[in-house]
């Protein structure tokens, strides 16, 4: 069975999924946390980087970690336009807190440039990660971005990136490129059933009905 290790990189989470022999890094955090993430990748013999989506706070370190450790990068092709600019997929918010987070995010988008990422592996819904030693599959979760994905591990753990958020309280994503797809992804997560949900922002919680 796999273990999930949460790596707190400021207000963003990265994760290492490991089984005692090998591991997978999920998201890579902001540039200021690269040394911390690389050290843990070495400790857990990470063999693959998976990006839940290509916003800089989740992907800024991907190219450097890939180069330094010789790791392939996997992501969904529908987020490749975000590599050039995180503004290539517009974001919206409804709630007051969401609008505050959106304003802060757009400000960072305007001042931070992400090193060029060259994904080696295109990941799709139900792709299996067993070739990397981990019993996990990819779940398509579009809405926050077009190419957002999650990782379902051992039918026990579900890493969702920003398809859901727990910045202030557990909820559907406060920011989205496509609201209807975001809500349908939240429903999909609920239908998966008994899982611990690991967010891109915030502490893990038990799965539940996310959309009433």
RODO-2510 file (C-alpha; in nm, 4 decimals, decimal comma):
residues 212
     n   res          X          Y          Z
     1     x     0,0000     0,0000     0,0000
     2     x     0,1082     0,3522    -0,0721
     3     x     0,1666     0,6383     0,1696
     4     x     0,0813     1,0008     0,0892
     5     x     0,3219     1,2653     0,2174
     6     x     0,1984     1,6232     0,2158
     7     x     0,4688     1,8804     0,1402
     8     x     0,3608     2,2239     0,2587
     9     x     0,5043     2,4905     0,0288
    10     x     0,3574     2,8046     0,1787
    11     x    -0,0166     2,7909     0,1103
    12     x     0,0286     2,5285    -0,1623
    13     x     0,0583     2,1524    -0,1203
    14     x     0,2744     1,9120    -0,3145
    15     x     0,2547     1,5401    -0,2456
    16     x     0,4790     1,2383    -0,2676
    17     x     0,3068     0,9047    -0,3169
    18     x     0,5479     0,6279    -0,2132
    19     x     0,5451     0,2577    -0,1358
    20     x     0,8799     0,2199     0,0411
    21     x     1,0679     0,1528    -0,2811
    22     x     0,9694     0,4203    -0,5289
    23     x     0,7607     0,7360    -0,5447
    24     x     0,5764     0,9917    -0,7561
    25     x     0,5822     1,3671    -0,6982
    26     x     0,2448     1,5377    -0,7475
    27     x     0,2880     1,9104    -0,8199
    28     x     0,6111     2,0969    -0,7541
    29     x     0,5346     2,4211    -0,5686
    30     x     0,6770     2,7703    -0,6049
    31     x     1,0426     2,8467    -0,6770
    32     x     1,1241     2,9427    -0,3177
    33     x     1,0541     2,5850    -0,2014
    34     x     1,2548     2,3957    -0,4631
    35     x     1,5319     2,2761    -0,2284
    36     x     1,2791     2,1274     0,0132
    37     x     1,0954     1,9441    -0,2634
    38     x     1,4111     1,8093    -0,4297
    39     x     1,5422     1,6747    -0,0979
    40     x     1,2207     1,4818    -0,0390
    41     x     1,2183     1,3511    -0,3966
    42     x     1,5630     1,2037    -0,3326
    43     x     1,4538     1,0547     0,0001
    44     x     1,1614     0,8708    -0,1571
    45     x     1,3300     0,7719    -0,4863
    46     x     1,0779     0,9611    -0,6973
    47     x     1,0508     0,8386    -1,0586
    48     x     0,7833     1,0690    -1,2053
    49     x     0,6418     1,4200    -1,1722
    50     x     0,2648     1,4545    -1,2201
    51     x     0,1131     1,8011    -1,2517
    52     x    -0,2518     1,8298    -1,1508
    53     x    -0,2615     2,1483    -1,3595
    54     x    -0,0182     2,4062    -1,4946
    55     x    -0,0714     2,7109    -1,2730
    56     x     0,2670     2,8388    -1,1563
    57     x     0,2082     2,7735    -0,7848
    58     x     0,1750     2,4028    -0,8671
    59     x     0,4199     2,3772    -1,1562
    60     x     0,6880     2,6467    -1,1262
    61     x     0,9579     2,4003    -1,0160
    62     x     0,8712     2,1231    -1,2615
    63     x     1,1377     2,1980    -1,5242
    64     x     1,4218     2,2397    -1,2725
    65     x     1,3315     1,9269    -1,0743
    66     x     1,2969     1,7303    -1,3977
    67     x     1,6392     1,8479    -1,5168
    68     x     1,8194     1,7965    -1,1864
    69     x     1,6779     1,4514    -1,1096
    70     x     1,6175     1,3267    -1,4631
    71     x     1,2447     1,2785    -1,4054
    72     x     0,9748     1,2725    -1,6737
    73     x     0,6847     1,5162    -1,6397
    74     x     0,3259     1,3998    -1,6893
    75     x     0,0299     1,6308    -1,7374
    76     x    -0,2847     1,6653    -1,9474
    77     x    -0,2381     1,8250    -2,2886
    78     x    -0,5305     2,0640    -2,2340
    79     x    -0,3178     2,2651    -1,9912
    80     x    -0,0193     2,3077    -2,2246
    81     x    -0,1304     2,6593    -2,3241
    82     x    -0,0825     2,7630    -1,9592
    83     x     0,2899     2,6922    -1,9841
    84     x     0,3363     2,9979    -2,2043
    85     x     0,1133     3,2133    -1,9826
    86     x    -0,1135     3,1336    -1,6906
    87     x    -0,3535     3,3955    -1,8280
    88     x    -0,4264     3,1875    -2,1401
    89     x    -0,7240     3,0333    -1,9591
    90     x    -0,9334     3,3026    -1,7918
    91     x    -1,0426     3,2547    -1,4318
    92     x    -1,3628     3,3630    -1,2588
    93     x    -1,4999     3,3571    -0,9046
    94     x    -1,8430     3,4049    -0,7452
    95     x    -1,7913     3,4237    -0,3691
    96     x    -1,6330     3,7197    -0,1920
    97     x    -1,3454     3,5016    -0,0692
    98     x    -1,3061     3,3610    -0,4187
    99     x    -1,2777     3,7101    -0,5650
   100     x    -1,0099     3,7982    -0,3094
   101     x    -0,8141     3,4844    -0,4009
   102     x    -0,8663     3,5569    -0,7710
   103     x    -0,7293     3,9105    -0,7360
   104     x    -0,4181     3,7831    -0,5562
   105     x    -0,3708     3,5053    -0,8127
   106     x    -0,3964     3,7400    -1,1115
   107     x    -0,1443     3,9744    -0,9503
   108     x     0,1034     3,6880    -0,9154
   109     x     0,0333     3,5711    -1,2713
   110     x     0,1408     3,9173    -1,3897
   111     x     0,4782     3,9190    -1,2133
   112     x     0,5918     3,5545    -1,2232
   113     x     0,7113     3,3707    -1,5318
   114     x     0,7227     2,9920    -1,5317
   115     x     1,0258     2,8110    -1,6734
   116     x     0,9388     2,6237    -1,9917
   117     x     0,7944     2,2811    -1,9146
   118     x     0,8334     2,0031    -2,1678
   119     x     0,5903     1,7280    -2,0667
   120     x     0,7179     1,3826    -2,1577
   121     x     0,3937     1,2006    -2,0833
   122     x     0,0398     1,3040    -2,1769
   123     x    -0,1991     1,1858    -1,9059
   124     x    -0,5649     1,1026    -1,9685
   125     x    -0,8623     0,9785    -1,7676
   126     x    -0,8036     0,6274    -1,6250
   127     x    -0,4347     0,6159    -1,7216
   128     x    -0,2535     0,3764    -1,4880
   129     x     0,0655     0,4723    -1,3026
   130     x     0,1658     0,1168    -1,2085
   131     x     0,4656     0,1340    -1,4446
   132     x     0,6144     0,3720    -1,1873
   133     x     0,5533     0,1308    -0,9002
   134     x     0,2437     0,3028    -0,7612
   135     x    -0,1101     0,1633    -0,7643
   136     x    -0,2815     0,4772    -0,8904
   137     x    -0,4867     0,6048    -1,1820
   138     x    -0,5529     0,9426    -1,3354
   139     x    -0,8959     1,1049    -1,2994
   140     x    -0,9955     1,3844    -1,5383
   141     x    -1,1234     1,6832    -1,3358
   142     x    -1,1617     1,9800    -1,5741
   143     x    -1,3116     2,3107    -1,4720
   144     x    -1,0532     2,4903    -1,2622
   145     x    -0,8437     2,4568    -1,5773
   146     x    -0,9198     2,2657    -1,8976
   147     x    -0,6591     2,0026    -1,8207
   148     x    -0,6975     1,9590    -1,4453
   149     x    -0,6490     1,6005    -1,3286
   150     x    -0,6526     1,4065    -1,0027
   151     x    -0,4743     1,0920    -0,8840
   152     x    -0,6723     0,8068    -0,7258
   153     x    -0,4367     0,5989    -0,5084
   154     x    -0,5140     0,2472    -0,3816
   155     x    -0,8881     0,3279    -0,3946
   156     x    -0,8276     0,5107    -0,0651
   157     x    -0,6689     0,8468    -0,1404
   158     x    -0,7649     1,1069    -0,4001
   159     x    -0,5343     1,3991    -0,4788
   160     x    -0,7501     1,6614    -0,6528
   161     x    -0,5228     1,9608    -0,7159
   162     x    -0,7502     2,2659    -0,7313
   163     x    -1,0610     2,0815    -0,8499
   164     x    -1,1664     2,1314    -0,4858
   165     x    -1,0154     2,3710    -0,2310
   166     x    -0,9695     2,3956     0,1435
   167     x    -0,8096     2,7393     0,1753
   168     x    -1,0670     2,8595     0,4280
   169     x    -1,3060     2,5617     0,4408
   170     x    -1,3563     2,2512     0,2242
   171     x    -1,5510     2,3475    -0,0886
   172     x    -1,5664     2,3299    -0,4653
   173     x    -1,2950     2,5294    -0,6400
   174     x    -1,3231     2,8998    -0,5643
   175     x    -1,1623     2,9821    -0,9012
   176     x    -1,2565     2,8255    -1,2305
   177     x    -1,2110     2,8565    -1,6026
   178     x    -1,5386     2,6737    -1,6698
   179     x    -1,7929     2,6737    -1,3863
   180     x    -2,0163     2,3950    -1,5207
   181     x    -1,7219     2,1615    -1,5779
   182     x    -1,5850     2,2488    -1,2335
   183     x    -1,9168     2,1555    -1,0704
   184     x    -1,9405     1,8319    -1,2702
   185     x    -1,5870     1,7401    -1,1608
   186     x    -1,6904     1,7994    -0,7991
   187     x    -1,9868     1,5660    -0,8533
   188     x    -1,7533     1,3084    -1,0081
   189     x    -1,5328     1,3220    -0,6986
   190     x    -1,8366     1,2619    -0,4765
   191     x    -1,9398     0,9621    -0,6869
   192     x    -1,5978     0,8006    -0,6440
   193     x    -1,7011     0,7319    -0,2857
   194     x    -1,4960     0,6604     0,0238
   195     x    -1,1662     0,8472    -0,0146
   196     x    -0,9480     1,0887     0,1769
   197     x    -0,9332     1,4057    -0,0322
   198     x    -0,5959     1,5782    -0,0635
   199     x    -0,6229     1,9377    -0,1835
   200     x    -0,3791     2,1654    -0,3617
   201     x    -0,4570     2,4148    -0,0835
   202     x    -0,5425     2,3087     0,2717
   203     x    -0,5607     2,0000     0,4908
   204     x    -0,7088     1,6666     0,3759
   205     x    -1,0666     1,5709     0,4615
   206     x    -1,3024     1,2825     0,3963
   207     x    -1,4888     1,2792     0,0662
   208     x    -1,8467     1,4033     0,0730
   209     x    -2,1215     1,5487    -0,1433
   210     x    -1,9553     1,8628    -0,2774
   211     x    -2,2455     1,9980    -0,4829
   212     x    -2,5952     2,0069    -0,3345
***
